[in-house]
Amino acid sequence: MCQECGCGSGGGDVKIGGHAHEHEHHHGHEHGHAHHEHGHTHSHPHGVKTLDLNRSLMEKNALLAERNRGFFRAKKLLVLNVVSSPGSGKTTFIRETAAKLTGILRVGVIVGDLATDNDAARLRTAGISVIQITTGTVCHLDADMVSKASAQLDLDQLDVLVIENVGNLVCPADYDLGEDLRVVLLSTTEGEDKPLKYPPMFHSANIAVITKNDMAVAAGFNRDLALLNLQRVSHHAKIFELSAKTGDGMKAWLDYLGQQKKAV
Amino acid sequence: MHEVSIMTEALRMAVDAAKSAGASRVIKLRLRIGSLSGVVPDAMQFAFDVVCHGTMAEGASLEIETVPAACWCATCAAEFECADSFSECPRCHNFSGELRRGRELDIASVETG
């Protein structure tokens, strides 16, 4: 388990576009009232009350995500949330998608990483509008970070907004960002059983993309097994197989994006 | 891995509810966590101890009710318990991917003192 994961507990180190950004804090400090009572299995003393809440812990993020979705829809933007484990080829996939859409659709990118703006730099070099979110210790992007980051992009000059999530197949699954489509990548250099190991993420995806197809033979990739596993967990997802590096299989993906853009 | 974020939100909701009710401290939190929610109950407990420190919930206990995942079988028009989001109905052996329960991440109640 990731012991470093201090998500939200001290989120002051989240930076958007290189600027420190204040998170809302809810750290009450009732000094002088430290209670250290352990075990409440005995009968309750007078004054104990039970408050029924029955609310989702994801409620605040869900509301912000819906607000984002409405805002993006008003701007007629197609929004993708791209998720995968680290090193599956998210940045290359996004860069090549944007490059091949030049003159057809205008693509902007929000990139999330724990540290460095290397991915943003790689995309910016390719002439793509990009905003980097460095999350510090936070292992996923949330709807609030995306809202603040997107405010720094000229959305009226874009057709497609791609959000490159933090490389992590666990945490981002629970955070709706307000996207139209969630795109999960599975590279041929990873195990074919990734969908079975991380079912919430693969199940939540609308699209599954098998990347690095040019490496499949060298990596001993079992395509049939990978597809079987994907269909088992991401049974409703549309599947693409491609290599962003060689361009093989990119046309089907780009045509699909074009259709999706028309639908928003 | 994101248990700290989720626990921070649970504590915020608990403290808000307790303050609105005029309580001075939170003594117990009850959460409902689905078996396919992607969070680990042990990690939630660990995160709980960390985020409660120095707040009106310091020293409070955490109770987690695990909700077993269930799929809906359209053929049998009934739910069945399942281990993942795409499972075989034990009655008719058709596969179903319609998850009805198991993704819960809820705060059920708060006990205040």
Interface residues (C-beta under 8 A of the other chain):
Chain A: M1 C2 C5 G6 C7 G8 S9 H26 H27 G28 H29 E30 H31 H33 A34 H35 H36 E37 H38 G39 H40 H44 P45 G47 V48 K49 T50 L51 D52 L53 N54 R55 S56 L57 M58 K60 V138 C139 H140 D142 N168 V170 C171 A173 D174 Y175 L196 P199 P200 M201 H203 R232 V233 H235 H236
Chain B: M1 H2 E3 V4 S5 I6 T8 E9 A10 L11 R12 M13 A14 V15 A17 A18 A21 A23 S24 R25 I27 K28 L31 L36 S37 G38 V39 V40 A43 V50 V51 G54 T55 M56 E58 G59 S61 D84 S85 F86 G97 L99 R103 E104 L105 D106 I107 A108 S109 V110 E111 T112 G113
